[in-house]
Amino acid sequence: MDKPRLLIGSCICQTPLILERFLNSLGNLDLSGFETTFMFYDDNQNSASALLLYEAALPGDVKIISGQAKDAQYYVDETTHYWNDTLVLRVASMKNEIISYAAENGFDYLFLIDSDILVDKNLLMHLKEQNKDILSEIFWTVWQPGTLPMPNAWLFDMYEMAHPRLDDETKWAKTVEFMEGLKVPGVYEVGGLGACTLISAKALKAGVNFSPLKNVSFWGEDRWFCVRAAAMGFELFVDTFYPATHLYRESDIPKQASE
């Protein structure tokens, strides 16, 4: 029997230190159960990052597309990442191109992953076995220094972990319950997810995408994707068996990995 065809896609505008670890993580994946192609958008602002991308040794065919000239520059520092409407729409467009390529070329799965995520070598084989149309792997991020780590999954609206119409005390209790539950290995239905997601051919062919929704005020391509997918009848799930690592800042690089 032929192996299912997998496209691993990423839009890359990254620092060399983080990109090197991201590419190494992809290179270590167990992809023995797939026929794999990699598709990268080279949107790098750093020539050293672009060189790393083109020289990466990965277990499959590699397709690299050069990003178009930027109307706005993307900035990151040790506090946060700085996004605006122009940049979000740019990323949404690139992700949509990857989706279109996967659907038009008959891939069985698309794994969309941000270029600052490190994953376990067993992740993709495991995600496939869960037999879900849209399934993300959990990771946790300290969005602002000094705050608690937060997940890449939520239940409602922009980033609500409990129903927004609950009273404050109940909402807080439900938020804690939800977040603590995500620390237990399992597969959980959620309302929103992103950045490390396996998408089935069924969802790809149905037309899931990252385009803006004119009648929804939520901001960000992941919200547009999730609202559209849910409206199309797809359930969204997060897996917590193989938590990924989010290198949101260079200071998040594990010390042992940088020595």
N, C-alpha and C positions, 0 to 999 in steps of 0.2 A: 504494500500500500504506500502511495506517495505521502511524504510528510506535508503537513499543513504549511502554507506559505505565510511568513511573518515579515512585516515591515516595521523596523524600529526607526522612529522619526524624532528629530529634535531641531529646534530653532536655536542657534548658538551665537550668543554674544557674551563672551566669558573671559575671565582672567586666566592666564596660563596655569597658575597654581591649581585652580579649581578644575579647569578643563582637563588637565593631565589626569587627575584622579577620576573624573567622570569617564573619560575614554578607557582608562584601565578597568573601571568597574564593568563597562559594557564588554570589554574584551575577555573578562573572566566569567561571563554568563554561560551557563549550561544551555546551549541551544541545539542539543543533539536531537531533539524532537521536532525541529523546524527546518525548513529551507528559508534562510534568513537573508534579507536585504536591509541595509542601513541607508537612510535618506536624511541628510543634514542640510539645513540652510546655514551657510557661512555668513553670519551677520556680524562678525567680529569687528571690533574697533581697534584691536591690538594685533599687529602683524605676527607676533610670536604665537598667539592663539590660533590664528589662521594656519600657520605652518604646522602646529601640533595636529590640527584637524586633518590636514591633507596627508600627513605622514603616519596617521594612526593605523595600527595593525589590528584589524577586526575580523572575526570569524564569519565572513560573508561578503557579498557584493556591496560596494559602497558607492552611493550616488550623492555628490555634493553640488549644491546650487548656490551661486553667489547672490547675496542679498542686494536689493536695489539701493541706490543712493539714499541716504537718510535725510529726512526733513528735520529730525530732532535727535540729539545724542542721548544715550542711555547712561545714567550715572549710578554708581553704587558706592557706599562707604561702609565703615564699621558700625553705622547706626541702622541704615535701611537701604532699600532700592527706590529710586525715584522714577515713577511712571507718570505719563500724561496720556491724553486721549490719542495723540498721534502714534505713540509707541505701542499702546494696547491694540489699536487697529492694525498696526503693522504685524504684530505677532499673530493676531487672529487670522490675517490674510495668509501668512506663511503656514500656519497650522491647517488652514482650509486647503491649501495646495497639497499638503502631505496627505490629507484625507482623500482628496480627489484622485491623487496618484494611486493610493491603495485600492480605492473602489474600482477605478478604471482598469487596473492591471490584475484584478482577480485575487488579491491577497485575502487569506482567511482571517488574519488578525493584523491590527495595527497597535503597536505599543508606542504611545506618545510620552516622552520623558523630558523634563527640563534639564538643562546642562549643568545644574548644580546638585543633582541627586545621585547618590551612590546606592546601589542595590545589591542584595544577596545573589550569589551565583545561581541559586535554585529558584529564583523568583518567577521567571517566566514559565517554566514548566509547571510550577505550582498554580499560577494564575489561570493557565489554560485548563487545568484539571477542575477548576471551580465551575466551569461551564456557565459563565455569566456574559451578557452582552456588553456591559460597561462596568469595569472593575478596576479600582485604584488600589495601590499599596499605600499603607499608612506611613506618614513621616511626621515629625514634630519640629516646629520652628519657634524660636524666640524672636518674635517680630520686632520688638524694641528691647534694647538692653535693660536687664533688670526685671523683665516680665516673665510670666510662666510660659513654657512651651505650649504651642497650640497645634492642633492637627490640620491636615489638608483635607478634612471632611467636615461637613456641617449638616444641619437638618433643615433649616429654613432660610429663605431670603438671601441676603448678602453673605452672612457668616454667623447665623444664629444657631446655638447649640440646644436651644429649647424654644418652644412656641413663644413668639414675642408678645402675645396677649395675656400670658400668665402674669400673676402678681409677682413682685420682685423676689420674694422669699421662695416661692415655688419654682420660679424660673431658674434661680441660682441652684437649687437642689437638683433640678432636672439637668442643668448644665454639667454639674459635677458628676452626676450619674452617667451621663452620656460619655463624658471624657474618660472617666475611670473605666467604663466598659470597653473603650477602644484600646485599653492596655492589656486586655485579655485576648489571647489568640482566637480568632474567629473570622467570620464573614458577616458584615452587618449592612443592612439597607440604610442609606443616607439620602439627604436631599441635594447635596452638592459635594463635589470632589475635584481633583485635578492634579496635574504635573507629573503623574506617574501612573498612567492609565492604559489598560489593555481593552481594545474595542473590537468587537466581533464583525465579521463580514456582514451579518444581518443589519447591524446598526449603521455600518458604513453605507450600505446600499440604500438604506432607508433615508439617508440624507442628514444625519447628525453633523453639526458643524459649529464653528465658533463666531459666526457673524452676529452683529448687534441685533437686538430685538427692539424695534421702534417703540413698542408700547410697554416696555419694561425699563424702569429707571436704574436697575442694578448695574453696577459698573464692573467691567472686567470680562475677558473672553471666557474664562472658566464658568462664570455665572450664566452667560448666554448659552454656552454649550449645554449646561445641566438643565436649565429651564426648558430649552428646546427639546432635549432628549426626553425629559419627563412628560412634556406635552404630547410627544409622539408615542408615548406608552412604554418607554423603556425605564426599567428600574435601575437605580444607581447603587452600587455596592462598594464598600471599602473592605479590604483584606488586612488582617493584622498579624498574620503568622510570620512574616519576614519584614519587619519594619525597615524602611529605607532611612538613609541619613541625608539631611538637607544641609549642604554647605552654603548657608545664606550669606555668611561672611567668611573671609579667609581665616579669621580667628576660630572658625568652627572646624577647621581641618584638625583631625585627631593628631595629637603631638607625636605619637609613635609613627604615624603615617608620613610626617614631614621630616623625620630624622634620617 
